[in-house]
């Protein structure tokens, strides 16, 4: 009986120790407008070409697209669509 508990403990210990992974949140781009379709967000286009419009801004996450205009007492803050993508 004790051997069964010990084996169950060891199995659960070794099974869970390999389940954690860590990923960095690098290489994110941001667009503060709407896209014509989802394909505009994922197509690859060389910089400066006509297909590269709209221009994506490189950001670090966590990121807030209205962090500054939300606290501006002299203007409205942006409430429209925004997109993020990783490259």
N, CA, C and O atoms as a GROMACS GRO file, in nm:
protein
  348
    1UNK      N    1   0.083  -0.120   0.000
    1UNK     CA    2   0.000   0.000   0.000
    1UNK      C    3   0.087   0.126   0.000
    1UNK      O    4   0.061   0.221  -0.074
    2UNK      N    5   0.192   0.125   0.085
    2UNK     CA    6   0.281   0.241   0.088
    2UNK      C    7   0.354   0.256  -0.044
    2UNK      O    8   0.378   0.367  -0.092
    3UNK      N    9   0.389   0.144  -0.103
    3UNK     CA   10   0.459   0.149  -0.231
    3UNK      C   11   0.371   0.212  -0.339
    3UNK      O   12   0.420   0.286  -0.424
    4UNK      N   13   0.242   0.185  -0.336
    4UNK     CA   14   0.149   0.243  -0.432
    4UNK      C   15   0.144   0.395  -0.417
    4UNK      O   16   0.146   0.466  -0.517
    5UNK      N   17   0.136   0.445  -0.294
    5UNK     CA   18   0.134   0.589  -0.270
    5UNK      C   19   0.265   0.655  -0.313
    5UNK      O   20   0.264   0.764  -0.370
    6UNK      N   21   0.373   0.589  -0.286
    6UNK     CA   22   0.503   0.645  -0.326
    6UNK      C   23   0.513   0.651  -0.478
    6UNK      O   24   0.560   0.751  -0.533
    7UNK      N   25   0.470   0.545  -0.545
    7UNK     CA   26   0.475   0.546  -0.692
    7UNK      C   27   0.382   0.652  -0.750
    7UNK      O   28   0.419   0.718  -0.847
    8UNK      N   29   0.263   0.669  -0.694
    8UNK     CA   30   0.172   0.773  -0.741
    8UNK      C   31   0.230   0.912  -0.720
    8UNK      O   32   0.217   0.999  -0.806
    9UNK      N   33   0.294   0.933  -0.606
    9UNK     CA   34   0.357   1.062  -0.579
    9UNK      C   35   0.470   1.090  -0.678
    9UNK      O   36   0.478   1.199  -0.734
   10UNK      N   37   0.555   0.992  -0.699
   10UNK     CA   38   0.667   1.012  -0.792
   10UNK      C   39   0.617   1.034  -0.935
   10UNK      O   40   0.670   1.119  -1.006
   11UNK      N   41   0.516   0.960  -0.976
   11UNK     CA   42   0.461   0.979  -1.110
   11UNK      C   43   0.403   1.120  -1.126
   11UNK      O   44   0.429   1.185  -1.227
   12UNK      N   45   0.327   1.166  -1.028
   12UNK     CA   46   0.269   1.300  -1.039
   12UNK      C   47   0.376   1.408  -1.032
   12UNK      O   48   0.363   1.511  -1.097
   13UNK      N   49   0.481   1.386  -0.954
   13UNK     CA   50   0.589   1.484  -0.944
   13UNK      C   51   0.662   1.498  -1.077
   13UNK      O   52   0.682   1.609  -1.125
   14UNK      N   53   0.701   1.387  -1.135
   14UNK     CA   54   0.775   1.394  -1.261
   14UNK      C   55   0.687   1.431  -1.379
   14UNK      O   56   0.736   1.489  -1.476
   15UNK      N   57   0.560   1.400  -1.372
   15UNK     CA   58   0.469   1.436  -1.480
   15UNK      C   59   0.446   1.586  -1.486
   15UNK      O   60   0.437   1.641  -1.596
   16UNK      N   61   0.436   1.654  -1.374
   16UNK     CA   62   0.409   1.798  -1.371
   16UNK      C   63   0.535   1.883  -1.383
   16UNK      O   64   0.525   2.000  -1.418
   17UNK      N   65   0.649   1.828  -1.356
   17UNK     CA   66   0.770   1.909  -1.360
   17UNK      C   67   0.808   1.950  -1.502
   17UNK      O   68   0.880   2.048  -1.520
   18UNK      N   69   0.763   1.878  -1.602
   18UNK     CA   70   0.797   1.910  -1.740
   18UNK      C   71   0.686   1.987  -1.812
   18UNK      O   72   0.699   2.013  -1.932
   19UNK      N   73   0.580   2.022  -1.744
   19UNK     CA   74   0.467   2.086  -1.808
   19UNK      C   75   0.479   2.236  -1.825
   19UNK      O   76   0.402   2.295  -1.900
   20UNK      N   77   0.573   2.299  -1.757
   20UNK     CA   78   0.583   2.444  -1.764
   20UNK      C   79   0.681   2.486  -1.872
   20UNK      O   80   0.790   2.430  -1.884
   21UNK      N   81   0.640   2.585  -1.948
   21UNK     CA   82   0.729   2.645  -2.048
   21UNK      C   83   0.723   2.795  -2.032
   21UNK      O   84   0.626   2.850  -1.979
   22UNK      N   85   0.824   2.860  -2.078
   22UNK     CA   86   0.826   3.006  -2.070
   22UNK      C   87   0.848   3.061  -2.210
   22UNK      O   88   0.931   3.011  -2.286
   23UNK      N   89   0.773   3.166  -2.243
   23UNK     CA   90   0.785   3.230  -2.374
   23UNK      C   91   0.799   3.380  -2.353
   23UNK      O   92   0.738   3.438  -2.263
   24UNK      N   93   0.879   3.442  -2.436
   24UNK     CA   94   0.893   3.586  -2.429
   24UNK      C   95   0.791   3.651  -2.522
   24UNK      O   96   0.749   3.592  -2.622
   25UNK      N   97   0.752   3.771  -2.488
   25UNK     CA   98   0.654   3.843  -2.569
   25UNK      C   99   0.726   3.951  -2.648
   25UNK      O  100   0.711   4.071  -2.622
   26UNK      N  101   0.803   3.908  -2.743
   26UNK     CA  102   0.879   4.001  -2.827
   26UNK      C  103   0.816   4.011  -2.966
   26UNK      O  104   0.731   3.930  -3.003
   27UNK      N  105   0.860   4.111  -3.040
   27UNK     CA  106   0.827   4.126  -3.182
   27UNK      C  107   0.678   4.146  -3.208
   27UNK      O  108   0.617   4.070  -3.284
   28UNK      N  109   0.620   4.245  -3.146
   28UNK     CA  110   0.480   4.277  -3.166
   28UNK      C  111   0.466   4.408  -3.243
   28UNK      O  112   0.545   4.500  -3.225
   29UNK      N  113   0.365   4.414  -3.328
   29UNK     CA  114   0.332   4.535  -3.404
   29UNK      C  115   0.188   4.574  -3.374
   29UNK      O  116   0.105   4.490  -3.338
   30UNK      N  117   0.160   4.702  -3.390
   30UNK     CA  118   0.031   4.759  -3.353
   30UNK      C  119  -0.020   4.850  -3.463
   30UNK      O  120   0.057   4.920  -3.528
   31UNK      N  121  -0.151   4.848  -3.484
   31UNK     CA  122  -0.216   4.935  -3.582
   31UNK      C  123  -0.339   4.996  -3.517
   31UNK      O  124  -0.426   4.924  -3.468
   32UNK      N  125  -0.347   5.128  -3.515
   32UNK     CA  126  -0.458   5.200  -3.453
   32UNK      C  127  -0.557   5.244  -3.559
   32UNK      O  128  -0.574   5.364  -3.583
   33UNK      N  129  -0.620   5.149  -3.622
   33UNK     CA  130  -0.725   5.174  -3.721
   33UNK      C  131  -0.787   5.039  -3.754
   33UNK      O  132  -0.752   4.937  -3.694
   34UNK      N  133  -0.876   5.038  -3.849
   34UNK     CA  134  -0.939   4.913  -3.889
   34UNK      C  135  -0.871   4.859  -4.015
   34UNK      O  136  -0.812   4.934  -4.092
   35UNK      N  137  -0.880   4.731  -4.033
   35UNK     CA  138  -0.829   4.665  -4.153
   35UNK      C  139  -0.945   4.638  -4.247
   35UNK      O  140  -1.059   4.624  -4.204
   36UNK      N  141  -0.915   4.630  -4.374
   36UNK     CA  142  -1.019   4.594  -4.471
   36UNK      C  143  -1.061   4.449  -4.457
   36UNK      O  144  -1.172   4.413  -4.497
   37UNK      N  145  -0.976   4.367  -4.402
   37UNK     CA  146  -1.002   4.226  -4.381
   37UNK      C  147  -0.887   4.164  -4.304
   37UNK      O  148  -0.781   4.224  -4.290
   38UNK      N  149  -0.909   4.045  -4.254
   38UNK     CA  150  -0.806   3.979  -4.175
   38UNK      C  151  -0.679   3.952  -4.255
   38UNK      O  152  -0.570   3.948  -4.198
   39UNK      N  153  -0.692   3.934  -4.386
   39UNK     CA  154  -0.575   3.905  -4.468
   39UNK      C  155  -0.478   4.022  -4.474
   39UNK      O  156  -0.359   4.000  -4.498
   40UNK      N  157  -0.524   4.144  -4.454
   40UNK     CA  158  -0.433   4.258  -4.452
   40UNK      C  159  -0.342   4.252  -4.330
   40UNK      O  160  -0.233   4.310  -4.331
   41UNK      N  161  -0.384   4.185  -4.227
   41UNK     CA  162  -0.302   4.175  -4.106
   41UNK      C  163  -0.196   4.068  -4.112
   41UNK      O  164  -0.099   4.074  -4.037
   42UNK      N  165  -0.212   3.970  -4.201
   42UNK     CA  166  -0.117   3.859  -4.202
   42UNK      C  167  -0.035   3.847  -4.330
   42UNK      O  168   0.056   3.765  -4.337
   43UNK      N  169  -0.066   3.928  -4.431
   43UNK     CA  170   0.012   3.915  -4.554
   43UNK      C  171   0.150   3.977  -4.537
   43UNK      O  172   0.168   4.074  -4.463
   44UNK      N  173   0.244   3.919  -4.605
   44UNK     CA  174   0.382   3.970  -4.601
   44UNK      C  175   0.403   4.062  -4.719
   44UNK      O  176   0.378   4.025  -4.834
   45UNK      N  177   0.451   4.181  -4.691
   45UNK     CA  178   0.482   4.278  -4.797
   45UNK      C  179   0.612   4.348  -4.760
   45UNK      O  180   0.636   4.377  -4.643
   46UNK      N  181   0.694   4.374  -4.859
   46UNK     CA  182   0.820   4.442  -4.831
   46UNK      C  183   0.794   4.587  -4.792
   46UNK      O  184   0.701   4.651  -4.840
   47UNK      N  185   0.879   4.638  -4.704
   47UNK     CA  186   0.863   4.775  -4.655
   47UNK      C  187   0.875   4.874  -4.770
   47UNK      O  188   0.964   4.862  -4.854
   48UNK      N  189   0.786   4.972  -4.773
   48UNK     CA  190   0.786   5.074  -4.876
   48UNK      C  191   0.700   5.041  -4.997
   48UNK      O  192   0.675   5.128  -5.080
   49UNK      N  193   0.655   4.917  -5.009
   49UNK     CA  194   0.571   4.881  -5.123
   49UNK      C  195   0.426   4.924  -5.098
   49UNK      O  196   0.388   4.953  -4.985
   50UNK      N  197   0.348   4.928  -5.203
   50UNK     CA  198   0.209   4.969  -5.192
   50UNK      C  199   0.128   4.871  -5.106
   50UNK      O  200   0.032   4.911  -5.040
   51UNK      N  201   0.166   4.746  -5.107
   51UNK     CA  202   0.096   4.646  -5.028
   51UNK      C  203   0.125   4.657  -4.880
   51UNK      O  204   0.055   4.596  -4.799
   52UNK      N  205   0.228   4.733  -4.841
   52UNK     CA  206   0.267   4.745  -4.700
   52UNK      C  207   0.178   4.842  -4.623
   52UNK      O  208   0.193   4.854  -4.501
   53UNK      N  209   0.087   4.912  -4.690
   53UNK     CA  210  -0.003   5.003  -4.622
   53UNK      C  211  -0.118   4.922  -4.568
   53UNK      O  212  -0.170   4.840  -4.644
   54UNK      N  213  -0.160   4.934  -4.447
   54UNK     CA  214  -0.124   5.034  -4.348
   54UNK      C  215   0.011   5.004  -4.283
   54UNK      O  216   0.061   4.892  -4.286
   55UNK      N  217   0.067   5.109  -4.223
   55UNK     CA  218   0.198   5.098  -4.160
   55UNK      C  219   0.180   5.057  -4.015
   55UNK      O  220   0.111   5.124  -3.938
   56UNK      N  221   0.242   4.947  -3.979
   56UNK     CA  222   0.234   4.893  -3.843
   56UNK      C  223   0.345   4.954  -3.758
   56UNK      O  224   0.456   4.976  -3.807
   57UNK      N  225   0.315   4.982  -3.634
   57UNK     CA  226   0.411   5.040  -3.539
   57UNK      C  227   0.463   4.930  -3.447
   57UNK      O  228   0.386   4.852  -3.392
   58UNK      N  229   0.595   4.924  -3.431
   58UNK     CA  230   0.654   4.824  -3.341
   58UNK      C  231   0.632   4.867  -3.197
   58UNK      O  232   0.660   4.982  -3.161
   59UNK      N  233   0.583   4.775  -3.114
   59UNK     CA  234   0.554   4.803  -2.973
   59UNK      C  235   0.605   4.690  -2.887
   59UNK      O  236   0.634   4.580  -2.936
   60UNK      N  237   0.616   4.718  -2.759
   60UNK     CA  238   0.648   4.616  -2.660
   60UNK      C  239   0.523   4.589  -2.578
   60UNK      O  240   0.454   4.683  -2.538
   61UNK      N  241   0.493   4.465  -2.554
   61UNK     CA  242   0.376   4.431  -2.473
   61UNK      C  243   0.420   4.411  -2.329
   61UNK      O  244   0.530   4.360  -2.305
   62UNK      N  245   0.339   4.448  -2.233
   62UNK     CA  246   0.203   4.498  -2.244
   62UNK      C  247   0.200   4.640  -2.300
   62UNK      O  248   0.291   4.720  -2.277
   63UNK      N  249   0.094   4.670  -2.374
   63UNK     CA  250   0.081   4.796  -2.446
   63UNK      C  251  -0.064   4.842  -2.437
   63UNK      O  252  -0.156   4.761  -2.441
   64UNK      N  253  -0.085   4.972  -2.425
   64UNK     CA  254  -0.219   5.028  -2.424
   64UNK      C  255  -0.228   5.131  -2.534
   64UNK      O  256  -0.149   5.226  -2.537
   65UNK      N  257  -0.323   5.114  -2.624
   65UNK     CA  258  -0.330   5.205  -2.738
   65UNK      C  259  -0.393   5.338  -2.705
   65UNK      O  260  -0.388   5.429  -2.788
   66UNK      N  261  -0.451   5.356  -2.590
   66UNK     CA  262  -0.504   5.488  -2.552
   66UNK      C  263  -0.455   5.529  -2.414
   66UNK      O  264  -0.530   5.589  -2.337
   67UNK      N  265  -0.332   5.498  -2.382
   67UNK     CA  266  -0.277   5.532  -2.251
   67UNK      C  267  -0.261   5.682  -2.234
   67UNK      O  268  -0.277   5.733  -2.123
   68UNK      N  269  -0.230   5.753  -2.340
   68UNK     CA  270  -0.207   5.898  -2.328
   68UNK      C  271  -0.331   5.980  -2.359
   68UNK      O  272  -0.357   6.080  -2.291
   69UNK      N  273  -0.407   5.941  -2.459
   69UNK     CA  274  -0.524   6.023  -2.492
   69UNK      C  275  -0.640   6.002  -2.394
   69UNK      O  276  -0.730   6.085  -2.389
   70UNK      N  277  -0.640   5.896  -2.317
   70UNK     CA  278  -0.746   5.874  -2.218
   70UNK      C  279  -0.734   5.970  -2.100
   70UNK      O  280  -0.834   5.997  -2.033
   71UNK      N  281  -0.615   6.022  -2.075
   71UNK     CA  282  -0.596   6.115  -1.964
   71UNK      C  283  -0.581   6.259  -2.010
   71UNK      O  284  -0.549   6.346  -1.930
   72UNK      N  285  -0.602   6.286  -2.138
   72UNK     CA  286  -0.593   6.420  -2.192
   72UNK      C  287  -0.726   6.493  -2.170
   72UNK      O  288  -0.827   6.452  -2.228
   73UNK      N  289  -0.729   6.598  -2.089
   73UNK     CA  290  -0.857   6.665  -2.062
   73UNK      C  291  -0.906   6.751  -2.178
   73UNK      O  292  -1.020   6.798  -2.175
   74UNK      N  293  -0.823   6.773  -2.280
   74UNK     CA  294  -0.859   6.863  -2.390
   74UNK      C  295  -0.904   6.791  -2.516
   74UNK      O  296  -0.935   6.856  -2.616
   75UNK      N  297  -0.910   6.660  -2.514
   75UNK     CA  298  -0.951   6.588  -2.634
   75UNK      C  299  -1.019   6.456  -2.599
   75UNK      O  300  -1.012   6.409  -2.485
   76UNK      N  301  -1.084   6.399  -2.697
   76UNK     CA  302  -1.149   6.270  -2.677
   76UNK      C  303  -1.047   6.158  -2.691
   76UNK      O  304  -0.949   6.170  -2.764
   77UNK      N  305  -1.072   6.050  -2.622
   77UNK     CA  306  -0.982   5.938  -2.636
   77UNK      C  307  -1.035   5.844  -2.744
   77UNK      O  308  -1.154   5.840  -2.772
   78UNK      N  309  -0.944   5.769  -2.802
   78UNK     CA  310  -0.976   5.682  -2.915
   78UNK      C  311  -1.057   5.562  -2.868
   78UNK      O  312  -1.019   5.495  -2.772
   79UNK      N  313  -1.168   5.536  -2.935
   79UNK     CA  314  -1.254   5.423  -2.902
   79UNK      C  315  -1.280   5.334  -3.021
   79UNK      O  316  -1.382   5.264  -3.026
   80UNK      N  317  -1.192   5.336  -3.117
   80UNK     CA  318  -1.210   5.256  -3.239
   80UNK      C  319  -1.135   5.126  -3.235
   80UNK      O  320  -1.081   5.087  -3.131
   81UNK      N  321  -1.130   5.058  -3.349
   81UNK     CA  322  -1.060   4.929  -3.356
   81UNK      C  323  -0.910   4.946  -3.353
   81UNK      O  324  -0.855   5.049  -3.395
   82UNK      N  325  -0.845   4.844  -3.303
   82UNK     CA  326  -0.698   4.838  -3.299
   82UNK      C  327  -0.657   4.694  -3.317
   82UNK      O  328  -0.729   4.603  -3.276
   83UNK      N  329  -0.542   4.673  -3.377
   83UNK     CA  330  -0.495   4.538  -3.406
   83UNK      C  331  -0.352   4.521  -3.355
   83UNK      O  332  -0.272   4.615  -3.357
   84UNK      N  333  -0.323   4.401  -3.311
   84UNK     CA  334  -0.188   4.360  -3.274
   84UNK      C  335  -0.152   4.235  -3.354
   84UNK      O  336  -0.237   4.151  -3.383
   85UNK      N  337  -0.025   4.225  -3.389
   85UNK     CA  338   0.024   4.104  -3.455
   85UNK      C  339   0.169   4.083  -3.416
   85UNK      O  340   0.238   4.176  -3.376
   86UNK      N  341   0.213   3.961  -3.428
   86UNK     CA  342   0.352   3.928  -3.401
   86UNK      C  343   0.419   3.892  -3.532
   86UNK      O  344   0.355   3.839  -3.623
   87UNK      N  345   0.546   3.919  -3.542
   87UNK     CA  346   0.619   3.888  -3.666
   87UNK      C  347   0.737   3.801  -3.638
   87UNK      O  348   0.810   3.765  -3.731
   0.00000   0.00000   0.00000
